[in-house]
Amino acid sequence: MKRQLLQLALFSLLAFAAGMPVHAQSGALRVSAIPDEAPTELQRKFKPLGDYLKKETGLDVQFTPVTDYAAVVEGLATNKIDLAWLGGFTFVQAKLRTNGAAVPIVQRAEDEKFTSKFIVPIDSKAKTLADLKGGTFAFGSPSSTSGHLMPRYFLLHAGIDPEKDFKTVAFSGAHDATVAFVAAGRAGAGVLNASVMDKLIESANPNAAKVRVLATTAPYYDYNWTVRPGLDAATTKKLADAFLKLDAANPEHKEILALQRASKFIPTKASNYDDIEAAARSAGLLK
């Protein structure tokens, strides 16, 4: 009888625990981001934001860079990452991988109408996207929204099939790497997210000085901050509130927003990225 009661108590305890929300482990908030820029740049951009989130949430914020986009999705799905900076396509992948349990909480105001820029060498004779046919082309990462998915979608709608109409298609791995590819002549054209291109021009990047913008896509939803499945509601709210409190008029917040290239953060929701999912399916990037 005692053994049966012990088993029943253990079963009840496990059932109770299974139904409880999962909190950030040991007072730590594990954060990562898709590697759409060089690791050193991602670390530099996140440091002030990480310090701010630590102050606002009381959690020990730990940023861990990863080598590829898939690692961020898997980290969220397996509870190894609590909070992640995702592109629109990566969020769709995370949503599907977690059966809708990964939750986007905020995005930059700029992400409501994001764009990609097609670039060519500064002395290129190309005047339109059609002029790129027969040449070499560089996307960013295969899982990048602004460096692959949406540019591919817009190319297809312009009557350009990358696999048929370009001599070769390469993947640079990151937006700044795409600019380096085109600047060095490793590709006759490429495409990257507009925000990174603008930043490289503003910082007088030598590679950016060797290329020019040929065309800009129509706008679409892109980046967001997403929390993993099961993160408790209190922590999720603290994080969302912290982002939403950031105000460019506050000197302490100005640097954080500038590094994130954000005027402010706004709430977001999974349905904002339905068109991204549709575009991915249309382009054959989701089965």
C-alpha positions, 0 to 999 in steps of 0.5 A: 500500500505504501509503495502504491501511495508513493508511486501515486504521489510521484506520478502526481508530482510529475504530472503537476510539473509537466503542466507548469510553465518553464522559467528561465533556467537558474536566473539566466536568460540565454539569448542568441541571434541569427548570424546575419552579420559577423560574430564580432558585430553581433556581440558589439550590437547586443552588449548594451541591449543585454545590459539593459535587459539584465537591469529590467528583468533581474536575469543574468543575460548570456549571449551565445553566438551561433554559426548558422541560422538552423542552430538558432531555430533548434536552440529555441525548439530544444529549450537551449535558448530563451530569447532569439533575434530572428528574421521573418523566414527563420521565425516561420521555421521556428514556428513550424519546428515548435508547432506554433509554440515559439512566440514573437513578442516585439519587432522594430517599427522598421520591420513592418516595411523592410526591404532588400537591395540588389547591388552590382559593382560600381562600374557595372553596366546593368540598369535593371534586374533583367540585365543580370541574366547570364551573370553570377549572383550571390544571396546571403544565407539560405535561411535569410529572409532579406538575403535570400527568400524575399529577393528570390520571391521578387526575382521569380515574380519579375520573370527571373529564375535564379537557377536557370537565368544566372550562370552561377548562384552562391551563398555568402552566408551573411549580408556584409559578406555579400557586399564583400563578394560583389566588391571583390568580383566574386559575384556580378551581383548580389542582394542584402538587407537594406539596413545593413547596406545603409549601415555599411555606407554610413560607416564608409565601409571600403567594400560598400564604396565599390558597389551600387544599389541597382534595385530595391524590393517592395516592403515586407515584414521581417525581423523580430525577437521571439521567446522559446516554447514554455517560457513563463508568462511573467518573464515574457512580459518583462522582456516585452515591456523592456523592449517597448519602454526603449525611447530614443528621447532617453539618452540611456536608450539612444545608443541601444536603439541606434545599435539595433537600427531601430526608432522604437520597438512595437508589439508583433504577432505570428500572423504578421509573418503569414505572407513570409510563409506563403512566399517560402512555400511559393519559392519551394523553400518550405515543403 
